[in-house]
Structures are given as structure tokens and as C-alpha cells.
Amino acid sequence: MRRLEAFTLATFLELQPTYVTVLIHQARYNIPISYDEYSFLEIMQEEPLLLLPVSHDRRHLLLDRLAADPIALQEMKDFEGAADSPVSSEGA
């Protein structure tokens, strides 16, 4: 299995047919997306706060790799649990 590259979590802002706009450390980025990613994000955009995995270089989403990486899935599960905690911080 290919090792997952470093990534950051970005706040979802806006969806367009060919790109998604996200916020990372108070800066906006337009990241190109595929039709499948668009379809998925179109459903997910109803969530009040949606965090998306973005490559470290901020050039593409990592949705497909996260779905297949057990370590990343565990980290995301831990992150979700931390978000429910009264003492949580960005990057936890």
C-alpha cells in the first residue's frame, strides 16, 4: 500500500463545478476537483462545518487516498472525537 503523503485539513468555503474553495490558515485556495469529487462535495456541502483533506502543497484534495488508508482513517476518527471535546484545538 502506498503511504499517504502529508496533508492538512482545510475549511470548505465554496463549491464550483471544476474547483473547490477552501480556507487554510486564513488564506483562500481554489483546488481543482474531478467530477466524482464534485458530486461527493455537492452532497457534503450541507454540513455546517466541513473539513477537507488537502495535500501539503495545497494543489489537490486527498479524498480518495484517505478512504483507503487505515492510519489516516484512525487519525480522522481521533480528530472527530477531539472536536467533540471541550478542549480541542486546530491540528489536533
N, C-alpha and C positions, 0 to 999 in steps of 0.2 A: 504494500500500500504506500502510495506517495505521501510524504509528510506534508502536513498543512503549513503553508507559509504564514509568516507573521501577519496579523490583522488587527484592525481597530474597529470599535463599534461606533457607527455614525447615526445621528438622529435623522430619521426620514422627514423631509420637508415637502417635496412636491414630485409628482409623477407625470412624465410626458411619454409619448409612445416610443421614443428612442433613447431616453435617458431619465435618470432619477436624480433629483437634487437632494443632497444631504448636508448636514452640518457637523463639522469636526473641529473641535476647539475654536468655536466662534467663527469659523471660515466656511463658506459655502462651496460645494464641489458638485459639478454635473458629471455623473458617471454613466457612460453608455451601457445600455442593457439589451438583452435579447428579447425576442417575442415571448418566450416562456417566462423569463423574469418579469416582464411587464404584466403578463397575465396573473402571476402569483402576487405581485405587489399591488395590483388593482384590487384584489380581494383583501389584502392585508392593510390597505391604507385606511380602513375604517377604525383601526386601533388608535386609542388616544395618544400613545407614545410608542413608536416603533423604532427599535434599534436594528441597524443592518450591519452585517459584517462586510468590511471594505478592506481591500488589500492595503498593505503598509504604504505603498506608493500612491494610494488613493486613485487608482486608474480603473478598478473594476470590483464588482461585488463578488463575494465568495459563497453565495448561497449553495451552489452545487457541491462544493468541497466540504462544507460544514455538515451537510446531510449524510456524508459517508465517513466522517472521521469521528471515531468513538471518543477520543480525548477532547476534541472540540465540543462534542455534544455534552460531555460531562461538565466542561467549563461553562457552557451556556446555561446548563441546569443550575450550577452553583451560582452563576451571576443572577439568574431569575430569583433564586432564593434570597440572595443578598439584597435585591431590590425591594423585597417584601420586609426586610429588616428595618427597624427604626434607625439603625446606624449603618447607612450604606453610603458609598461614595463612587464616583465615576471611575471606571477602570478596575473595579473590584473583581 
